[in-house]
């Protein structure tokens, strides 16, 4: 199931409290990402960026300064994608910066990673990407991804893709965006000069691994840097409740052109119904349905997400408008 939506939690204390409450109620969910705070490595701080490089170095330095095999390259090394980016930006094989940078400008003064362009080589656009293959997922299980981010300038939105395969080029996401078959979840992080936490809605894993893939195509020089910190990909501890709720909801017809009927098998009363386009913009929001129907006749053709809320429960359905 492809999902796209984001929630912003601008204050760190609120985020910590939310995590504490979730753990108290549902139990701690293990963060499946490697080096999520971007500061595991202190002997060579640049090694922290290897955790988010599509082609990590063969070795890193451990905390004693000794050279050891990279724990990241043991899991992924996507040379094919790097080669495709060289053709995309240089027009031929060559030397291209595709890796992120390690930075001391993480959230709350800790280390983080960044996307930027240093002008060497000179290209049109921004070729650096964040890339991490996350293993240990269960097909059919639900997960939630979140990350802290801050940007220096307007026009530096971030595209966050949760991929179900190791793509070998960007052709699919360039052409189809969030609707591409390689995408399990997607969110857009708007440019903002203050730190905030951005979170996807629950998404269903379609593979035993996921690739967290982030690009900021407006980060074209040292004045348009985008910073990231505190990555998280965890099992959705509330999924079982929402799965039962979702299984009791019928939405038809799909595809639709004029009206959608939304009914609950157990007569649950809905608090609100919302519709989002694939860019994450809310295009419909209502607290009441007339005869269990939602008018979608004003929507352009395309793929949308229908979010149905009832108390603490919510369900998301993929809708095609013709």
N, C-alpha and C positions, 0 to 999 in steps of 0.2 A: 504494500500500500504506500503510495507516494503522498507525503504530507508536506505542507508548507505553512508556517505561521510563526511569528515570533512574539515573545513577551519581553519587555524591558524592565529590569529591576535596578534603578540607578544607584541605590544606596547599598553599600557593602554590609552594614549591620543587619539590614532587612534580609539580605541573601543568606547570611549565616544563620539567622533565626529560622528562616524557611527550611534550610537544610536540616537543622536540629529537630524541628518539628516533624519533618518527614521521617527522619531516622527513629524518633521516639514512637511514632505511630505505626510505621511499617517495617522497621529494621533497616540497617545500613546497607546501601547498595554500592557494590564495588565499582570504582572508576576503572574502566577498561583501557583508558588511554595511557601511553607511556610518557613519562616526564611531563605530567599535565601542568605543573606550575612553572615549567621552563627554567628551573634552577637546580636540577639534580647534580649538574657537573660544575665543580668549583675550580679544579686544577686548570682546566681550559674552558672558560665560559662559552666559547664559541661552539663547543660540542653540544650545547643545549639546542642549537638550531638544527642539529642533525636529526633530532626527533621529529622534525617537521619538514624534512628534505626528501624529495622523491627519489634521489640517488644519494643515500648517506655515505659518508666516508667508510673505508674498510675498518678503521680503528678509531678509538677515542682514548683519552687519558682518564684513568681512574683517580680516586681521591688522593692516592699517594704519588701521583704523577707518572705511574707506570702505563705503558701502552697495552691496551687490551682490545680484543675483537669488539666491533660495534654491535650492541644489542639491537640496533635498529636495522642494519643491513641484513641481519639474520632473518628478518621478517619480510622486508621489501627492498627492492632496488629496480625502479621502473625506468630503465634506460630508454625504452621505446617511447615513453611520453616525453622525455627530455629531447630525444631526437626530433619528435614531431614539433615541439616548441621551437627548436632551432630552425626548422623549415618554415614555420609560421611567421617568425619574427626576422630571420636573417635571409630567408629565401634559399638557403643552402645549409649543409652541415657546417658546423663551426662551434665557437666557444660562446656560450650564452649563460647569463646568470638566471637560474631557475630556482635557486634555493633562497629561503628567507634569511634574515639576519638575526643574530642574538643581540639583545639590547638590555641595558640597565634601566630602561624606562618602562618597566612593567607596572602593573597595578600596585599602588601603595609602595612604590619605590623598589619593588623586587625585580628580578629579571623576567623578561618576556621575550617574544619574538616579534619581528616586524616585516612588513612588505614595503618595498621602496624601489627606486632605481637610481644607480650611481652614475649613469651615463657612459658606462664602459662594459660592453660595446654600446655605441649609439644606436638606439632602436626607436621605432614609433610605437608607443604603448608601454606596457609593463609586463615583464615576462616572469617575475618571481611568483612562486606559489607556496602555500602551505599544504603539506601532504603527509598523512600518517595512516598506515594500514593497521586497523584495530581488529585483533583476533579474539575469539572466544564467544562470539555471538551465537544465539540459537535461532534457527530459522522459524519464523512464526511468532517469536517473542517480541515484545514491545520495548523500545528504548527511547531515551531522551538525551539530546546533546545540548551543551551550553558552553559559552566562552565569554570572557570579558574582552572588551575592545574599546579603543579610542583612536580617533584620527586627527590629523593636523589641519586638514583643509576640506572645503566643500568639494563635492564631486568625487569623493573617495569611498563610496559605498563598497561593502564587501559582499561577494557572492559565496555562500557556504553550501557546499554540496555534500550530502552523505551518500556515497556511491556504493553500489553492490558488486562492483567489479573494479579491477585495476585498469582503467582506461589507457589506451595507447595513443590517443590524440584527443583534442578538445572538439573535434568535429561534431559529435553528438550533442554536447551541452551548448555549443555555439548555435546550432540549428534549432534545438528543441528546448533548451533551458531546463526547468524543473520537470518538464514532461518527458524527458529522455528516459529510455528504458534502463539506463545505468543508474538512475537516481532513485533512492529510497526516500529521501527527505531533502528539503531545501529551505533556506531562509536568507533574506537580505538584511545586512546590517547597515543602517543608515550612517552617513558620516556625522560624527559628533566629537567635539573637542573635550568631552568629559567621559570618564570611564563609566561603563554600564555593562550589565550581564544580559546576554541575549540567549534565548532558549527556544529550541524547536518544540512543537507539539509532539506527542508520542508517535513514533513511527514503527512499523513492523519490519523486522529484518527479513530479507529475502535471500541471504547468504550467511555463511558461518563467519564472515568477516565484513567489515565496512571500511571504506576509505574516506577519511575526513579530508576534503579538498576545498581550499579557500583561495580565492583570487580577488584582487582589488585593481581593476583595470585602469582606474584613475590615479594610481600611485606611480607617477611617471618620473619623479625626481626626489631629491632630498628634502624638499619642502612639502611633499604630499605623502609622508609616511603614515602607515596605519599600524597600530600596536595591538598585540593579543596576549592574553594571559589566562591562566586558570581554566584550562580545557577540561571538559567532563563528558563522558559517554557512559551512562548507567542504565541498568534495567529499570523500566517504569514500574514502580512498586504499586501503583494504583491501577495497573492495566486490567487486573482481573475484574474489578468493579466496573470499569468502563466497558470491558468486553461484553459483560452480561447485559449492560444497558444498551450497547450498540446492537447486540443480537436481537433485541426486542423491537427494533425500529425498522420499519419498511419505508423505503423512499422510491417512488415511481412516478412517471416513467423515467428511464435513464438510458439513453439520451432523452433530453426534453427540449421544448422550444417555447412553450407558453406558461404552463403551470406545473409545479411539482407537488405531489401529495406526500405528506409526511405523517405516518401513523405509528403509534405505539401498541404493540400486542397486548401489553398489560395495562393500558389506559393511563400511562404516566403523563402528567401534565408538564409541558415544556415551559421553561422560564424564558428562553430566548432562542432564536434561530439566526445564524449569521452565514453569509456567503463571502468567500475570499477568492480573488483571482490568483493566477500562478505567480504574480509578483508580490503577493502578500497583502494587497490592498483590500480592505473591507468594502464590498460593493452592495451588500444588503444586510440590514439588521432590523429585526422586529421582535416584539415581545408577544405578539398574538398572530395566530393563523386563522384565516377565514375558511371554515369547512375543511380544515386540515390541509389547506393548499397554500403554496408560496408562489407568487407571481414572478416569473423570471423572464418575461417577454422583452424587457428592456436591456437584457444582457447581450453582449456580443458573443458570437460563437467562440467556443473554446472550452478549456478544462477549468473547473472550479472546485473548491472545497466547501462543503456544507457542514457547518458545526452546529450541533444541537445540544443545548444545555438544559439540565434539570437538577437543581440543587448542586451537589458536589460532583455530579456525574456529567460526562460529556461524551459525545460520539462525533466522529468526523467521517463523512462520506464523500467519495470522489464523484463529481457530477459532470457530465458532458452536455453543453448547451449547443444546439444546432441552429 
